[in-house]
């Protein structure tokens, strides 16, 4: 079993100003809401997330009137690495409720 590392998640590509209306993202775990993952708000730019150092990838979901599977984040990851989450493409222009 590998030791844990901490990465920092940057969701600035999905902020309300850069990608209206803004998109919250869930990173990690096997499904949205999995307690091993973390919710990244549309305004988060440096959110710490601790994970296994040997994780080959992280699953993602974004919120658009429900949680939708997003683009995987490919590892390997390094301790203290900043990961810029990809912009959600083709989203609705309706206001976010979550």
PDB file as gemmi writes it, atoms N, CA and C in Angstrom:
CRYST1    1.000    1.000    1.000  90.00  90.00  90.00 P 1                      
ATOM      1  N   UNK A   1       0.844  -1.183   0.000  1.00  0.00           N  
ATOM      2  CA  UNK A   1       0.000   0.000   0.000  1.00  0.00           C  
ATOM      3  C   UNK A   1       0.887   1.243   0.000  1.00  0.00           C  
ATOM      4  N   UNK A   2       0.541   2.205  -0.802  1.00  0.00           N  
ATOM      5  CA  UNK A   2       1.371   3.406  -0.902  1.00  0.00           C  
ATOM      6  C   UNK A   2       0.992   4.407   0.180  1.00  0.00           C  
ATOM      7  N   UNK A   3       1.878   5.337   0.396  1.00  0.00           N  
ATOM      8  CA  UNK A   3       1.572   6.400   1.343  1.00  0.00           C  
ATOM      9  C   UNK A   3       0.702   7.449   0.658  1.00  0.00           C  
ATOM     10  N   UNK A   4       0.061   8.245   1.468  1.00  0.00           N  
ATOM     11  CA  UNK A   4      -0.825   9.284   0.938  1.00  0.00           C  
ATOM     12  C   UNK A   4      -0.039  10.528   0.536  1.00  0.00           C  
ATOM     13  N   UNK A   5      -0.590  11.247  -0.427  1.00  0.00           N  
ATOM     14  CA  UNK A   5      -0.053  12.538  -0.860  1.00  0.00           C  
ATOM     15  C   UNK A   5      -1.198  13.552  -0.833  1.00  0.00           C  
ATOM     16  N   UNK A   6      -0.862  14.807  -0.870  1.00  0.00           N  
ATOM     17  CA  UNK A   6      -1.864  15.871  -0.943  1.00  0.00           C  
ATOM     18  C   UNK A   6      -1.658  16.633  -2.242  1.00  0.00           C  
ATOM     19  N   UNK A   7      -2.745  16.767  -2.989  1.00  0.00           N  
ATOM     20  CA  UNK A   7      -2.739  17.587  -4.201  1.00  0.00           C  
ATOM     21  C   UNK A   7      -3.681  18.754  -3.964  1.00  0.00           C  
ATOM     22  N   UNK A   8      -3.611  19.746  -4.821  1.00  0.00           N  
ATOM     23  CA  UNK A   8      -4.472  20.920  -4.722  1.00  0.00           C  
ATOM     24  C   UNK A   8      -5.289  21.040  -5.999  1.00  0.00           C  
ATOM     25  N   UNK A   9      -6.595  21.172  -5.838  1.00  0.00           N  
ATOM     26  CA  UNK A   9      -7.518  21.224  -6.970  1.00  0.00           C  
ATOM     27  C   UNK A   9      -7.903  22.661  -7.278  1.00  0.00           C  
ATOM     28  N   UNK A  10      -7.780  23.029  -8.536  1.00  0.00           N  
ATOM     29  CA  UNK A  10      -8.080  24.381  -9.022  1.00  0.00           C  
ATOM     30  C   UNK A  10      -9.248  24.274  -9.999  1.00  0.00           C  
ATOM     31  N   UNK A  11     -10.394  24.808  -9.619  1.00  0.00           N  
ATOM     32  CA  UNK A  11     -11.589  24.745 -10.464  1.00  0.00           C  
ATOM     33  C   UNK A  11     -11.867  26.099 -11.136  1.00  0.00           C  
ATOM     34  N   UNK A  12     -10.838  26.919 -11.323  1.00  0.00           N  
ATOM     35  CA  UNK A  12     -11.032  28.256 -11.898  1.00  0.00           C  
ATOM     36  C   UNK A  12     -11.548  28.210 -13.333  1.00  0.00           C  
ATOM     37  N   UNK A  13     -11.324  27.113 -14.053  1.00  0.00           N  
ATOM     38  CA  UNK A  13     -11.841  27.003 -15.421  1.00  0.00           C  
ATOM     39  C   UNK A  13     -13.358  26.844 -15.440  1.00  0.00           C  
ATOM     40  N   UNK A  14     -13.955  26.618 -14.268  1.00  0.00           N  
ATOM     41  CA  UNK A  14     -15.402  26.449 -14.167  1.00  0.00           C  
ATOM     42  C   UNK A  14     -16.051  27.466 -13.240  1.00  0.00           C  
ATOM     43  N   UNK A  15     -15.364  28.587 -13.031  1.00  0.00           N  
ATOM     44  CA  UNK A  15     -15.934  29.643 -12.191  1.00  0.00           C  
ATOM     45  C   UNK A  15     -17.077  30.330 -12.939  1.00  0.00           C  
ATOM     46  N   UNK A  16     -17.936  31.041 -12.216  1.00  0.00           N  
ATOM     47  CA  UNK A  16     -19.032  31.746 -12.889  1.00  0.00           C  
ATOM     48  C   UNK A  16     -18.567  32.775 -13.920  1.00  0.00           C  
ATOM     49  N   UNK A  17     -17.380  33.347 -13.732  1.00  0.00           N  
ATOM     50  CA  UNK A  17     -16.911  34.356 -14.691  1.00  0.00           C  
ATOM     51  C   UNK A  17     -16.239  33.750 -15.913  1.00  0.00           C  
ATOM     52  N   UNK A  18     -15.564  32.602 -15.751  1.00  0.00           N  
ATOM     53  CA  UNK A  18     -14.862  32.008 -16.887  1.00  0.00           C  
ATOM     54  C   UNK A  18     -15.695  30.993 -17.656  1.00  0.00           C  
ATOM     55  N   UNK A  19     -16.683  30.375 -17.005  1.00  0.00           N  
ATOM     56  CA  UNK A  19     -17.507  29.351 -17.648  1.00  0.00           C  
ATOM     57  C   UNK A  19     -18.923  29.420 -17.067  1.00  0.00           C  
ATOM     58  N   UNK A  20     -19.653  30.522 -17.392  1.00  0.00           N  
ATOM     59  CA  UNK A  20     -20.982  30.721 -16.810  1.00  0.00           C  
ATOM     60  C   UNK A  20     -21.900  29.540 -17.069  1.00  0.00           C  
ATOM     61  N   UNK A  21     -22.715  29.171 -16.122  1.00  0.00           N  
ATOM     62  CA  UNK A  21     -22.950  29.819 -14.829  1.00  0.00           C  
ATOM     63  C   UNK A  21     -22.001  29.374 -13.735  1.00  0.00           C  
ATOM     64  N   UNK A  22     -21.005  28.565 -14.055  1.00  0.00           N  
ATOM     65  CA  UNK A  22     -20.089  27.988 -13.080  1.00  0.00           C  
ATOM     66  C   UNK A  22     -20.499  26.559 -12.785  1.00  0.00           C  
ATOM     67  N   UNK A  23     -19.523  25.697 -12.535  1.00  0.00           N  
ATOM     68  CA  UNK A  23     -19.806  24.277 -12.315  1.00  0.00           C  
ATOM     69  C   UNK A  23     -19.047  23.748 -11.111  1.00  0.00           C  
ATOM     70  N   UNK A  24     -19.794  23.228 -10.135  1.00  0.00           N  
ATOM     71  CA  UNK A  24     -19.185  22.486  -9.035  1.00  0.00           C  
ATOM     72  C   UNK A  24     -18.746  21.141  -9.590  1.00  0.00           C  
ATOM     73  N   UNK A  25     -17.679  20.597  -9.006  1.00  0.00           N  
ATOM     74  CA  UNK A  25     -17.119  19.338  -9.476  1.00  0.00           C  
ATOM     75  C   UNK A  25     -16.912  18.408  -8.290  1.00  0.00           C  
ATOM     76  N   UNK A  26     -17.107  17.112  -8.500  1.00  0.00           N  
ATOM     77  CA  UNK A  26     -16.776  16.098  -7.494  1.00  0.00           C  
ATOM     78  C   UNK A  26     -15.577  15.332  -8.028  1.00  0.00           C  
ATOM     79  N   UNK A  27     -14.543  15.195  -7.212  1.00  0.00           N  
ATOM     80  CA  UNK A  27     -13.317  14.524  -7.628  1.00  0.00           C  
ATOM     81  C   UNK A  27     -13.036  13.362  -6.687  1.00  0.00           C  
ATOM     82  N   UNK A  28     -12.738  12.194  -7.269  1.00  0.00           N  
ATOM     83  CA  UNK A  28     -12.349  11.033  -6.491  1.00  0.00           C  
ATOM     84  C   UNK A  28     -13.516  10.152  -6.101  1.00  0.00           C  
ATOM     85  N   UNK A  29     -13.176   8.973  -5.621  1.00  0.00           N  
ATOM     86  CA  UNK A  29     -14.172   7.984  -5.260  1.00  0.00           C  
ATOM     87  C   UNK A  29     -14.653   7.222  -6.484  1.00  0.00           C  
ATOM     88  N   UNK A  30     -15.613   6.342  -6.265  1.00  0.00           N  
ATOM     89  CA  UNK A  30     -16.134   5.513  -7.343  1.00  0.00           C  
ATOM     90  C   UNK A  30     -17.439   6.048  -7.921  1.00  0.00           C  
ATOM     91  N   UNK A  31     -18.056   7.018  -7.215  1.00  0.00           N  
ATOM     92  CA  UNK A  31     -19.290   7.646  -7.678  1.00  0.00           C  
ATOM     93  C   UNK A  31     -19.427   8.986  -6.978  1.00  0.00           C  
ATOM     94  N   UNK A  32     -20.276   9.854  -7.545  1.00  0.00           N  
ATOM     95  CA  UNK A  32     -20.517  11.141  -6.894  1.00  0.00           C  
ATOM     96  C   UNK A  32     -21.002  10.884  -5.470  1.00  0.00           C  
ATOM     97  N   UNK A  33     -20.467  11.600  -4.530  1.00  0.00           N  
ATOM     98  CA  UNK A  33     -20.867  11.464  -3.138  1.00  0.00           C  
ATOM     99  C   UNK A  33     -20.057  10.452  -2.344  1.00  0.00           C  
ATOM    100  N   UNK A  34     -19.214   9.675  -2.999  1.00  0.00           N  
ATOM    101  CA  UNK A  34     -18.360   8.715  -2.309  1.00  0.00           C  
ATOM    102  C   UNK A  34     -17.512   9.493  -1.289  1.00  0.00           C  
ATOM    103  N   UNK A  35     -17.511   9.064  -0.023  1.00  0.00           N  
ATOM    104  CA  UNK A  35     -16.778   9.820   0.994  1.00  0.00           C  
ATOM    105  C   UNK A  35     -15.265   9.850   0.799  1.00  0.00           C  
ATOM    106  N   UNK A  36     -14.737   9.038  -0.125  1.00  0.00           N  
ATOM    107  CA  UNK A  36     -13.301   9.118  -0.398  1.00  0.00           C  
ATOM    108  C   UNK A  36     -12.983  10.236  -1.397  1.00  0.00           C  
ATOM    109  N   UNK A  37     -14.016  10.851  -1.974  1.00  0.00           N  
ATOM    110  CA  UNK A  37     -13.833  11.972  -2.891  1.00  0.00           C  
ATOM    111  C   UNK A  37     -14.062  13.293  -2.190  1.00  0.00           C  
ATOM    112  N   UNK A  38     -14.095  14.365  -2.986  1.00  0.00           N  
ATOM    113  CA  UNK A  38     -14.266  15.707  -2.421  1.00  0.00           C  
ATOM    114  C   UNK A  38     -15.051  16.584  -3.399  1.00  0.00           C  
ATOM    115  N   UNK A  39     -15.925  17.425  -2.851  1.00  0.00           N  
ATOM    116  CA  UNK A  39     -16.659  18.393  -3.672  1.00  0.00           C  
ATOM    117  C   UNK A  39     -15.783  19.632  -3.842  1.00  0.00           C  
ATOM    118  N   UNK A  40     -15.619  20.050  -5.086  1.00  0.00           N  
ATOM    119  CA  UNK A  40     -14.838  21.241  -5.411  1.00  0.00           C  
ATOM    120  C   UNK A  40     -15.829  22.284  -5.911  1.00  0.00           C  
ATOM    121  N   UNK A  41     -16.039  23.318  -5.124  1.00  0.00           N  
ATOM    122  CA  UNK A  41     -16.979  24.363  -5.513  1.00  0.00           C  
ATOM    123  C   UNK A  41     -16.472  25.134  -6.721  1.00  0.00           C  
ATOM    124  N   UNK A  42     -17.393  25.755  -7.428  1.00  0.00           N  
ATOM    125  CA  UNK A  42     -17.040  26.503  -8.641  1.00  0.00           C  
ATOM    126  C   UNK A  42     -16.100  27.667  -8.360  1.00  0.00           C  
ATOM    127  N   UNK A  43     -15.981  28.071  -7.094  1.00  0.00           N  
ATOM    128  CA  UNK A  43     -15.093  29.172  -6.739  1.00  0.00           C  
ATOM    129  C   UNK A  43     -13.765  28.712  -6.128  1.00  0.00           C  
ATOM    130  N   UNK A  44     -13.565  27.394  -5.952  1.00  0.00           N  
ATOM    131  CA  UNK A  44     -12.327  26.882  -5.347  1.00  0.00           C  
ATOM    132  C   UNK A  44     -11.158  26.950  -6.329  1.00  0.00           C  
ATOM    133  N   UNK A  45     -10.035  27.463  -5.839  1.00  0.00           N  
ATOM    134  CA  UNK A  45      -8.841  27.545  -6.683  1.00  0.00           C  
ATOM    135  C   UNK A  45      -7.621  26.870  -6.061  1.00  0.00           C  
ATOM    136  N   UNK A  46      -7.717  26.418  -4.811  1.00  0.00           N  
ATOM    137  CA  UNK A  46      -6.571  25.773  -4.157  1.00  0.00           C  
ATOM    138  C   UNK A  46      -7.072  24.881  -3.026  1.00  0.00           C  
ATOM    139  N   UNK A  47      -7.914  23.896  -3.373  1.00  0.00           N  
ATOM    140  CA  UNK A  47      -8.534  23.007  -2.388  1.00  0.00           C  
ATOM    141  C   UNK A  47      -7.665  21.771  -2.191  1.00  0.00           C  
ATOM    142  N   UNK A  48      -7.234  21.529  -0.958  1.00  0.00           N  
ATOM    143  CA  UNK A  48      -6.389  20.378  -0.650  1.00  0.00           C  
ATOM    144  C   UNK A  48      -7.209  19.094  -0.678  1.00  0.00           C  
ATOM    145  N   UNK A  49      -6.626  18.046  -1.259  1.00  0.00           N  
ATOM    146  CA  UNK A  49      -7.247  16.722  -1.322  1.00  0.00           C  
ATOM    147  C   UNK A  49      -6.156  15.678  -1.124  1.00  0.00           C  
ATOM    148  N   UNK A  50      -6.368  14.798  -0.148  1.00  0.00           N  
ATOM    149  CA  UNK A  50      -5.393  13.756   0.153  1.00  0.00           C  
ATOM    150  C   UNK A  50      -5.856  12.440  -0.455  1.00  0.00           C  
ATOM    151  N   UNK A  51      -4.947  11.752  -1.122  1.00  0.00           N  
ATOM    152  CA  UNK A  51      -5.270  10.496  -1.800  1.00  0.00           C  
ATOM    153  C   UNK A  51      -4.073   9.568  -1.745  1.00  0.00           C  
ATOM    154  N   UNK A  52      -4.285   8.319  -2.141  1.00  0.00           N  
ATOM    155  CA  UNK A  52      -3.190   7.348  -2.208  1.00  0.00           C  
ATOM    156  C   UNK A  52      -2.182   7.791  -3.257  1.00  0.00           C  
ATOM    157  N   UNK A  53      -0.912   7.726  -2.923  1.00  0.00           N  
ATOM    158  CA  UNK A  53       0.135   8.183  -3.825  1.00  0.00           C  
ATOM    159  C   UNK A  53       0.242   7.392  -5.118  1.00  0.00           C  
ATOM    160  N   UNK A  54      -0.312   6.179  -5.133  1.00  0.00           N  
ATOM    161  CA  UNK A  54      -0.223   5.362  -6.348  1.00  0.00           C  
ATOM    162  C   UNK A  54      -1.516   5.368  -7.168  1.00  0.00           C  
ATOM    163  N   UNK A  55      -2.415   6.306  -6.898  1.00  0.00           N  
ATOM    164  CA  UNK A  55      -3.676   6.379  -7.653  1.00  0.00           C  
ATOM    165  C   UNK A  55      -3.367   6.667  -9.123  1.00  0.00           C  
ATOM    166  N   UNK A  56      -3.826   5.796 -10.048  1.00  0.00           N  
ATOM    167  CA  UNK A  56      -3.508   5.997 -11.464  1.00  0.00           C  
ATOM    168  C   UNK A  56      -4.359   7.089 -12.117  1.00  0.00           C  
ATOM    169  N   UNK A  57      -5.529   7.348 -11.562  1.00  0.00           N  
ATOM    170  CA  UNK A  57      -6.424   8.367 -12.104  1.00  0.00           C  
ATOM    171  C   UNK A  57      -7.459   8.722 -11.050  1.00  0.00           C  
ATOM    172  N   UNK A  58      -8.192   9.813 -11.286  1.00  0.00           N  
ATOM    173  CA  UNK A  58      -9.310  10.215 -10.434  1.00  0.00           C  
ATOM    174  C   UNK A  58     -10.526  10.423 -11.315  1.00  0.00           C  
ATOM    175  N   UNK A  59     -11.641   9.847 -10.900  1.00  0.00           N  
ATOM    176  CA  UNK A  59     -12.898  10.072 -11.600  1.00  0.00           C  
ATOM    177  C   UNK A  59     -13.442  11.437 -11.207  1.00  0.00           C  
ATOM    178  N   UNK A  60     -14.198  12.069 -12.114  1.00  0.00           N  
ATOM    179  CA  UNK A  60     -14.819  13.362 -11.809  1.00  0.00           C  
ATOM    180  C   UNK A  60     -16.274  13.374 -12.262  1.00  0.00           C  
ATOM    181  N   UNK A  61     -17.042  14.248 -11.635  1.00  0.00           N  
ATOM    182  CA  UNK A  61     -18.422  14.525 -12.010  1.00  0.00           C  
ATOM    183  C   UNK A  61     -18.612  16.028 -11.898  1.00  0.00           C  
ATOM    184  N   UNK A  62     -19.479  16.598 -12.697  1.00  0.00           N  
ATOM    185  CA  UNK A  62     -19.789  18.020 -12.567  1.00  0.00           C  
ATOM    186  C   UNK A  62     -21.289  18.171 -12.386  1.00  0.00           C  
ATOM    187  N   UNK A  63     -21.674  19.322 -11.787  1.00  0.00           N  
ATOM    188  CA  UNK A  63     -23.082  19.537 -11.475  1.00  0.00           C  
ATOM    189  C   UNK A  63     -23.744  20.434 -12.510  1.00  0.00           C  
ATOM    190  N   UNK A  64     -24.761  19.893 -13.172  1.00  0.00           N  
ATOM    191  CA  UNK A  64     -25.603  20.660 -14.091  1.00  0.00           C  
ATOM    192  C   UNK A  64     -27.008  20.075 -13.983  1.00  0.00           C  
ATOM    193  N   UNK A  65     -27.771  20.567 -13.003  1.00  0.00           N  
ATOM    194  CA  UNK A  65     -29.120  20.068 -12.735  1.00  0.00           C  
ATOM    195  C   UNK A  65     -29.104  18.589 -12.383  1.00  0.00           C  
ATOM    196  N   UNK A  66     -28.013  18.119 -11.875  1.00  0.00           N  
ATOM    197  CA  UNK A  66     -27.753  16.738 -11.498  1.00  0.00           C  
ATOM    198  C   UNK A  66     -26.279  16.474 -11.737  1.00  0.00           C  
ATOM    199  N   UNK A  67     -25.734  15.448 -11.111  1.00  0.00           N  
ATOM    200  CA  UNK A  67     -24.316  15.140 -11.256  1.00  0.00           C  
ATOM    201  C   UNK A  67     -24.086  14.293 -12.492  1.00  0.00           C  
ATOM    202  N   UNK A  68     -23.184  14.746 -13.360  1.00  0.00           N  
ATOM    203  CA  UNK A  68     -22.891  14.113 -14.645  1.00  0.00           C  
ATOM    204  C   UNK A  68     -21.419  13.710 -14.662  1.00  0.00           C  
ATOM    205  N   UNK A  69     -21.131  12.517 -15.169  1.00  0.00           N  
ATOM    206  CA  UNK A  69     -19.757  12.038 -15.238  1.00  0.00           C  
ATOM    207  C   UNK A  69     -18.912  12.978 -16.088  1.00  0.00           C  
ATOM    208  N   UNK A  70     -17.741  13.332 -15.563  1.00  0.00           N  
ATOM    209  CA  UNK A  70     -16.839  14.238 -16.272  1.00  0.00           C  
ATOM    210  C   UNK A  70     -15.582  13.531 -16.738  1.00  0.00           C  
ATOM    211  N   UNK A  71     -14.627  14.311 -17.144  1.00  0.00           N  
ATOM    212  CA  UNK A  71     -13.349  13.809 -17.659  1.00  0.00           C  
ATOM    213  C   UNK A  71     -12.486  13.285 -16.506  1.00  0.00           C  
ATOM    214  N   UNK A  72     -11.864  12.106 -16.692  1.00  0.00           N  
ATOM    215  CA  UNK A  72     -10.955  11.564 -15.680  1.00  0.00           C  
ATOM    216  C   UNK A  72      -9.699  12.419 -15.609  1.00  0.00           C  
ATOM    217  N   UNK A  73      -9.126  12.501 -14.417  1.00  0.00           N  
ATOM    218  CA  UNK A  73      -7.830  13.143 -14.230  1.00  0.00           C  
ATOM    219  C   UNK A  73      -6.789  12.033 -14.202  1.00  0.00           C  
ATOM    220  N   UNK A  74      -5.840  12.069 -15.108  1.00  0.00           N  
ATOM    221  CA  UNK A  74      -4.851  11.002 -15.237  1.00  0.00           C  
ATOM    222  C   UNK A  74      -3.626  11.267 -14.370  1.00  0.00           C  
ATOM    223  N   UNK A  75      -3.186  10.241 -13.630  1.00  0.00           N  
ATOM    224  CA  UNK A  75      -1.984  10.302 -12.830  1.00  0.00           C  
ATOM    225  C   UNK A  75      -0.784   9.943 -13.684  1.00  0.00           C  
ATOM    226  N   UNK A  76       0.349   9.737 -13.106  1.00  0.00           N  
ATOM    227  CA  UNK A  76       0.561   9.731 -11.663  1.00  0.00           C  
ATOM    228  C   UNK A  76       0.542  11.155 -11.098  1.00  0.00           C  
ATOM    229  N   UNK A  77       0.204  11.231  -9.822  1.00  0.00           N  
ATOM    230  CA  UNK A  77       0.133  12.511  -9.128  1.00  0.00           C  
ATOM    231  C   UNK A  77       1.320  12.615  -8.172  1.00  0.00           C  
ATOM    232  N   UNK A  78       1.754  13.835  -7.911  1.00  0.00           N  
ATOM    233  CA  UNK A  78       2.863  14.050  -6.992  1.00  0.00           C  
ATOM    234  C   UNK A  78       2.411  14.915  -5.826  1.00  0.00           C  
ATOM    235  N   UNK A  79       3.060  14.730  -4.687  1.00  0.00           N  
ATOM    236  CA  UNK A  79       2.727  15.489  -3.493  1.00  0.00           C  
ATOM    237  C   UNK A  79       2.862  16.990  -3.761  1.00  0.00           C  
ATOM    238  N   UNK A  80       1.860  17.739  -3.358  1.00  0.00           N  
ATOM    239  CA  UNK A  80       1.792  19.203  -3.481  1.00  0.00           C  
ATOM    240  C   UNK A  80       1.500  19.682  -4.905  1.00  0.00           C  
ATOM    241  N   UNK A  81       1.183  18.779  -5.807  1.00  0.00           N  
ATOM    242  CA  UNK A  81       0.870  19.144  -7.194  1.00  0.00           C  
ATOM    243  C   UNK A  81      -0.445  19.913  -7.258  1.00  0.00           C  
ATOM    244  N   UNK A  82      -0.497  20.927  -8.111  1.00  0.00           N  
ATOM    245  CA  UNK A  82      -1.736  21.662  -8.373  1.00  0.00           C  
ATOM    246  C   UNK A  82      -2.346  21.076  -9.643  1.00  0.00           C  
ATOM    247  N   UNK A  83      -3.602  20.649  -9.549  1.00  0.00           N  
ATOM    248  CA  UNK A  83      -4.319  20.063 -10.677  1.00  0.00           C  
ATOM    249  C   UNK A  83      -5.413  21.040 -11.094  1.00  0.00           C  
ATOM    250  N   UNK A  84      -5.310  21.552 -12.310  1.00  0.00           N  
ATOM    251  CA  UNK A  84      -6.350  22.438 -12.828  1.00  0.00           C  
ATOM    252  C   UNK A  84      -7.424  21.561 -13.476  1.00  0.00           C  
ATOM    253  N   UNK A  85      -8.626  21.612 -12.931  1.00  0.00           N  
ATOM    254  CA  UNK A  85      -9.720  20.800 -13.458  1.00  0.00           C  
ATOM    255  C   UNK A  85     -10.128  21.323 -14.829  1.00  0.00           C  
ATOM    256  N   UNK A  86     -10.429  20.416 -15.763  1.00  0.00           N  
ATOM    257  CA  UNK A  86     -10.799  20.850 -17.108  1.00  0.00           C  
ATOM    258  C   UNK A  86     -12.141  21.572 -17.124  1.00  0.00           C  
ATOM    259  N   UNK A  87     -12.287  22.473 -18.071  1.00  0.00           N  
ATOM    260  CA  UNK A  87     -13.544  23.211 -18.216  1.00  0.00           C  
ATOM    261  C   UNK A  87     -14.648  22.268 -18.676  1.00  0.00           C  
ATOM    262  N   UNK A  88     -15.827  22.450 -18.117  1.00  0.00           N  
ATOM    263  CA  UNK A  88     -17.011  21.727 -18.563  1.00  0.00           C  
ATOM    264  C   UNK A  88     -17.423  22.354 -19.884  1.00  0.00           C  
ATOM    265  N   UNK A  89     -17.600  21.530 -20.910  1.00  0.00           N  
ATOM    266  CA  UNK A  89     -17.950  22.016 -22.235  1.00  0.00           C  
ATOM    267  C   UNK A  89     -19.387  21.622 -22.547  1.00  0.00           C  
ATOM    268  N   UNK A  90     -20.131  22.548 -23.142  1.00  0.00           N  
ATOM    269  CA  UNK A  90     -21.484  22.230 -23.582  1.00  0.00           C  
ATOM    270  C   UNK A  90     -22.516  22.276 -22.489  1.00  0.00           C  
ATOM    271  N   UNK A  91     -22.185  22.907 -21.377  1.00  0.00           N  
ATOM    272  CA  UNK A  91     -23.136  22.994 -20.277  1.00  0.00           C  
ATOM    273  C   UNK A  91     -24.254  23.972 -20.576  1.00  0.00           C  
ATOM    274  N   UNK A  92     -25.271  23.881 -19.785  1.00  0.00           N  
ATOM    275  CA  UNK A  92     -26.434  24.760 -19.894  1.00  0.00           C  
ATOM    276  C   UNK A  92     -26.081  26.159 -19.414  1.00  0.00           C  
ATOM    277  N   UNK A  93     -26.820  27.140 -19.859  1.00  0.00           N  
ATOM    278  CA  UNK A  93     -26.594  28.495 -19.367  1.00  0.00           C  
ATOM    279  C   UNK A  93     -27.548  28.823 -18.222  1.00  0.00           C  
ATOM    280  N   UNK A  94     -28.289  27.835 -17.740  1.00  0.00           N  
ATOM    281  CA  UNK A  94     -29.201  28.036 -16.616  1.00  0.00           C  
ATOM    282  C   UNK A  94     -28.411  28.220 -15.323  1.00  0.00           C  
ATOM    283  N   UNK A  95     -28.991  28.901 -14.360  1.00  0.00           N  
ATOM    284  CA  UNK A  95     -28.327  29.123 -13.086  1.00  0.00           C  
ATOM    285  C   UNK A  95     -28.116  27.811 -12.342  1.00  0.00           C  
ATOM    286  N   UNK A  96     -26.972  27.694 -11.672  1.00  0.00           N  
ATOM    287  CA  UNK A  96     -26.664  26.523 -10.845  1.00  0.00           C  
ATOM    288  C   UNK A  96     -27.480  26.588  -9.574  1.00  0.00           C  
ATOM    289  N   UNK A  97     -27.972  25.468  -9.119  1.00  0.00           N  
ATOM    290  CA  UNK A  97     -28.748  25.409  -7.885  1.00  0.00           C  
ATOM    291  C   UNK A  97     -27.996  24.727  -6.764  1.00  0.00           C  
ATOM    292  N   UNK A  98     -26.849  24.091  -7.017  1.00  0.00           N  
ATOM    293  CA  UNK A  98     -26.135  23.333  -5.974  1.00  0.00           C  
ATOM    294  C   UNK A  98     -24.893  24.067  -5.539  1.00  0.00           C  
TER     295      UNK A  98                                                      
END                                                                             
